Amino acid sequence: MEEILGALPTELYPACFDWEQPKPLKIGIHRDLVAAGRERAAVQRALARYCHRPLYRRALRAGAARIDLHGQPAGVVTEQEVRQARRAATPHAGPVAACESLPPDATPILKEQLAPGRLDLVAKFSELPASHPVPGGIRIAIPTGAGTVTAILPAKAWRKLEQAAKDYSSWAAALSGSLAQLAEGQIILQHPAVQVFEARRAKSRE
């Protein structure tokens, strides 16, 4: 039982894990626990123990809300999932299937299950790129395996790169920003930011 409580930290997520009055868990909640630092195999064993219980299986009703680690709504149990859960509650079912009754990978995600977000990209480089002055600042291009990343840097960000190249013999930088356009190997970023990592200071010139 100590291993079970360690993998399912009820003290950290009391709104999620309730051994007396369980609620259906979010599809993929095992990945959230692993991302939070829990060991994958221990999480799967703990979820199997938690979800194989009659109390949990009774809570898995069509239309019931699923919850995430913080007890917030994260989907709804479907009739198909209820049927899959009954089949999964066998001695040969996998540990995660017992909790989730996982749908196929291609199952569409409902609009109400989506959360707004922004795609941010990061390109890392360690050589000063060529500068191309434009009305909005300094345009640079970073070739990567996925395509050439371009962005228009504010003058202050460009000066930071120039200073790093001047003062440090070994340095690296990360160019980040939200995706503005992706076409024919060109990845254009907007709202760019630059972070410089200084590794070794250059020897002073006499």
Buried (B, 14 or more C-beta within 10 A) or exposed (E): EEEBEEBBBBEEBEEBBBBEEBBBBBBBBBEBBBEEEBBEEBBBBBBBBBBBBEEBBEBBEEEBEBBBBEBEEBBBBBEEBBEBBEEBBEEEBEBBBBBBBBBEEEEEEEEEBEEEEEEEBEBEBEEBBEBEEEEEBBBBBBEEEEBBBBBBBBEEBBEBBEEBBEEBEEBBBEBBBEBBEEEEEEBBBEEBBBEBEEEEEEEEEE
